[in-house]
Amino acid sequence: MDTPVAVRGRGITKVFGDVVALDRIDVSMTQGQIHGLVGPNGAGKTTLLGLLLGLAAADEGSLEVLGAPVGRGSAAPRGVSGFVDGPGLYPTLTARQNLAALVALRPDEATAAGAEEALEQVGLADVADDRVRGFSLGMRQRLGLAAALLTKPRLLVLDEPSNGLDPVGKKDVHGVLGRLAAEGVTIVMSSHRMDDLEALCSEVTILANGRVVFAGPVSKLSDDNQELDYRLRASDPSAARAVAAATPGVALVDGRGTPARPDTDAIVVRARVASVDGLVAHLVREDIALRELTPLVSPLEAAFLALTEQEDHR
């Protein structure tokens, strides 16, 4: 059985003057999944988000959102909500008044009760009567998410939703997005934070120079044959360093790629996955407790860097 698709685009091209923002890209986003949109500045992420929201139309190609065609002369289908380039808010109004103004604009889709629920969802109920001009960047991002939730969207489009969030705010927003996806809402989010994307997204599209350089499950980005740097901490650093040095396929390095200093507790090793597995097995045999083994660059970030560099060299 085919997996339901919330967004399907074929050959999408968007040009601004002499700048080709999107160059004949194909996109497919699965219903009920959190789909990450990644790319360097100027890659075309914001342009694509704007097309999904109906803020602009493609010059060429076809785009379907929630089963309806989107293009010139047609607005985004009902059930789509979100923001690009930050949420548009009235700084002199309170958080509650901002949402009330949006409810008044869309009385057929939003309600005052829904506004209160949205404020509660994003953790702003306690400051609902504070003016937005006094809000931090993270609080404004959360209010923008609350505004996007007013219409109970089936497709939620978010541009850098974790921007400016403190750890508590990020946890709250991640929780909201995870619950929405579990309820069947499709979420498309751009972010420069690879840790956010890896924590939330099951699918990702990587853009570079207006082209798609990867699209698919995040799990497909991991390459067991790729060398990564790992930070290792053990109960006996000196013994662990000796074991690492003697393990085939494992190189001792520091954060700059030079030989590791023997006076630090943390060990940085460079190896492929199979060699890391061998290192862990050797440590266990030597009765050395492993306390940390963390990639310094995540598999998603490593793949992002490799793919975008390849595109730049074309």
C-alpha positions in Angstrom: 0.0 0.0 0.0 1.3 3.4 -1.0 2.2 5.7 1.9 0.0 8.9 1.9 1.9 11.9 0.6 1.1 15.4 2.0 3.4 17.3 -0.4 4.4 16.3 -3.9 6.4 18.6 -6.3 7.9 17.9 -9.7 10.3 20.0 -11.6 9.7 23.1 -9.4 11.6 26.2 -10.6 11.5 29.6 -9.0 13.5 32.6 -10.3 14.0 36.0 -8.8 15.6 38.2 -11.4 18.9 36.6 -12.2 18.8 34.4 -9.2 17.6 30.8 -9.6 16.3 30.0 -6.1 14.9 26.6 -7.0 16.2 24.7 -10.0 13.8 21.9 -11.2 13.5 20.2 -7.9 11.3 17.2 -7.0 10.0 17.0 -3.4 7.9 14.4 -1.6 6.8 14.7 2.0 5.0 11.9 3.8 1.8 12.5 5.7 2.1 12.5 9.5 5.9 12.8 9.5 8.2 15.6 10.5 10.2 16.5 7.4 13.4 18.5 7.8 14.6 21.0 5.3 18.3 21.6 5.4 20.8 23.7 3.4 23.3 26.6 3.6 22.1 30.2 3.4 20.8 30.9 -0.1 20.0 27.2 -0.8 16.3 27.8 -1.5 14.8 26.7 1.8 12.8 29.8 2.5 11.6 29.9 -1.1 10.3 26.4 -0.9 8.5 27.0 2.4 6.9 30.1 0.9 5.6 28.0 -2.0 4.1 25.5 0.5 2.3 28.3 2.3 1.0 29.9 -0.9 3.0 33.0 -0.4 4.5 32.6 -3.9 4.0 30.4 -7.0 6.5 28.4 -8.9 7.5 29.6 -12.3 7.7 26.1 -13.7 6.7 22.6 -12.5 3.8 21.3 -10.5 3.1 21.3 -6.8 0.4 19.5 -4.8 -0.3 20.2 -1.2 -2.8 18.0 0.7 -4.0 16.6 -2.6 -4.7 20.0 -4.1 -2.7 21.8 -6.9 -1.0 25.0 -5.8 0.2 27.5 -8.3 -0.5 30.9 -9.8 -4.1 32.0 -9.1 -4.6 29.4 -6.4 -4.1 30.0 -2.7 -2.7 27.4 -0.3 -5.3 24.7 0.5 -7.3 24.9 3.7 -5.4 23.1 6.4 -2.0 24.7 5.8 -0.5 27.0 8.3 3.0 28.3 9.5 5.5 31.0 9.1 8.7 32.0 7.2 11.3 34.5 8.2 9.9 34.6 11.7 6.3 35.0 12.8 4.5 38.3 12.1 3.3 39.7 15.4 2.0 43.0 16.8 4.5 44.1 19.4 2.2 46.6 21.1 -0.4 43.9 21.7 -0.3 41.1 24.3 0.1 37.5 23.3 -3.6 36.9 23.9 -4.6 40.0 21.9 -2.3 38.8 19.0 -4.1 35.5 18.8 -7.5 37.2 19.2 -6.8 39.4 16.2 -6.0 36.3 14.1 -9.2 34.6 15.3 -11.2 37.6 14.2 -9.6 37.4 10.7 -10.5 33.7 10.4 -13.7 33.1 12.4 -14.6 30.1 10.3 -11.4 28.2 11.3 -10.3 29.6 14.7 -11.9 30.2 18.0 -11.1 32.0 21.3 -11.0 28.7 23.1 -8.5 27.4 20.5 -6.3 30.4 21.2 -6.2 29.6 24.9 -5.4 26.0 24.1 -2.6 27.1 21.8 -1.1 29.4 24.4 -1.1 26.5 26.9 0.4 24.1 24.4 3.5 26.3 23.8 4.0 27.2 27.4 2.9 30.9 27.2 -0.3 30.8 29.3 1.4 32.5 32.2 2.5 35.5 30.1 -0.6 35.7 27.8 -1.3 39.2 29.0 2.2 40.6 28.6 3.0 42.8 25.6 4.9 41.0 22.8 7.5 43.8 22.6 8.9 42.6 25.8 9.2 39.0 24.6 12.5 37.3 24.0 13.2 35.8 20.5 12.4 32.3 21.8 9.0 33.5 23.3 8.1 35.2 20.0 8.9 31.9 18.2 6.6 30.0 20.6 3.8 32.6 20.0 4.3 32.2 16.3 3.8 28.5 16.7 0.7 29.1 18.8 -0.7 31.3 16.0 0.0 28.6 13.4 -1.9 26.1 15.5 -5.1 28.2 15.7 -6.6 26.7 12.6 -5.8 23.0 13.5 -3.6 22.6 10.4 -3.0 19.3 8.7 0.3 20.7 7.2 2.4 22.9 9.5 5.3 24.8 7.8 7.9 26.3 10.2 11.0 28.3 9.5 13.6 27.8 12.3 11.1 27.1 15.0 13.8 26.5 17.6 15.5 29.8 17.0 16.3 31.6 20.3 14.7 28.9 22.5 16.3 28.0 25.8 16.5 24.3 26.8 13.0 24.4 28.5 11.4 26.2 25.6 13.0 23.8 23.1 11.7 20.8 25.1 8.2 22.3 25.1 8.3 23.0 21.3 9.7 19.5 20.5 7.0 18.0 22.6 4.2 19.9 20.8 5.6 18.9 17.4 6.0 15.3 18.3 2.4 15.1 19.6 1.1 16.8 16.4 3.0 14.3 14.2 1.6 11.4 16.2 -1.9 12.8 15.6 -1.3 12.8 11.8 -0.2 16.4 11.2 2.6 16.7 8.6 5.3 19.1 9.7 7.9 20.7 7.4 10.6 22.6 9.3 13.8 24.2 8.3 16.7 24.5 10.7 20.4 25.1 11.0 20.4 23.0 14.2 21.3 19.5 13.2 20.6 18.2 16.7 17.0 19.4 16.4 16.5 17.8 13.1 18.0 14.5 14.2 15.8 14.5 17.3 12.6 15.3 15.5 12.7 14.4 11.8 12.2 11.0 10.2 12.7 12.5 6.7 15.0 15.2 5.4 15.6 17.1 2.2 19.0 18.7 1.7 19.2 21.7 -0.7 22.3 23.3 -2.1 22.3 26.0 -4.8 18.6 25.5 -5.4 18.9 21.8 -6.1 18.0 18.7 -4.0 21.2 16.8 -3.1 19.5 14.3 -0.9 15.9 13.4 0.0 14.7 10.5 2.1 14.8 9.0 5.6 17.4 10.4 8.0 18.6 6.8 8.6 19.8 6.6 5.0 22.3 9.4 5.6 24.5 7.4 7.9 27.4 5.8 6.1 29.2 3.1 8.0 32.2 3.5 5.8 32.6 7.2 6.7 35.2 8.2 9.3 33.9 10.3 12.1 35.6 11.9 15.2 34.3 10.6 18.5 34.9 11.9 22.0 35.6 9.1 24.4 35.7 9.2 28.2 36.6 6.1 30.3 37.3 5.1 33.9 41.0 4.8 33.1 42.0 7.5 30.5 45.6 6.3 30.1 44.7 2.7 29.6 41.8 3.6 27.3 44.2 5.7 25.2 46.6 2.8 24.9 43.8 0.5 23.9 42.6 3.0 21.3 46.1 3.4 19.9 46.4 -0.4 19.5 43.0 -0.9 17.8 43.2 -1.3 14.1 41.4 1.5 12.1 41.4 3.9 15.1 43.5 7.1 15.1 44.0 9.3 18.1 43.4 12.9 17.4 42.4 16.1 19.3 39.7 18.5 18.1 42.1 20.0 15.5 43.0 16.7 14.0 46.5 16.7 15.5 48.0 14.0 17.8 46.0 13.7 21.1 47.5 15.3 24.2 48.1 12.7 27.0 47.2 15.1 29.8 43.4 15.3 29.0 40.7 12.9 30.3 38.8 13.1 27.1 40.1 11.1 24.1 39.2 12.0 20.6 39.4 9.1 18.1 38.8 9.0 14.4 37.4 5.8 13.0 34.7 4.0 10.9 31.8 2.4 12.7 33.3 -1.1 12.5 36.5 0.1 14.1 34.6 1.9 16.9 32.8 -1.3 17.6 36.1 -3.1 17.8 37.5 -0.4 20.2 34.5 -0.8 22.5 35.0 -4.6 22.6 38.7 -4.1 23.4 37.8 -1.7 26.3 35.4 -4.2 27.7 37.9 -7.0 27.6 40.4 -4.8 29.4 37.8 -4.1 32.1 37.8 -0.4 31.3 34.4 1.3 31.9 33.2 3.4 29.0 31.5 6.6 30.3 31.0 8.5 27.0 31.3 7.8 23.3 29.8 10.7 21.3 30.3 11.8 17.7 31.8 15.3 17.5 29.9 15.8 14.2 26.6 14.0 13.9 26.0 11.7 10.9 23.5 14.2 9.6 25.9 17.1 9.8 28.7 15.1 8.2 26.4 14.1 5.3 25.2 17.7 5.0 28.7 19.0 4.7 29.8 16.3 2.3 26.8 16.7 0.0 26.8 20.5 -0.1 30.5 20.6 -0.7 30.1 18.2 -3.6 27.4 20.5 -5.1 29.6 23.6 -4.7 32.4 21.9 -6.6 30.2 21.1 -9.7 
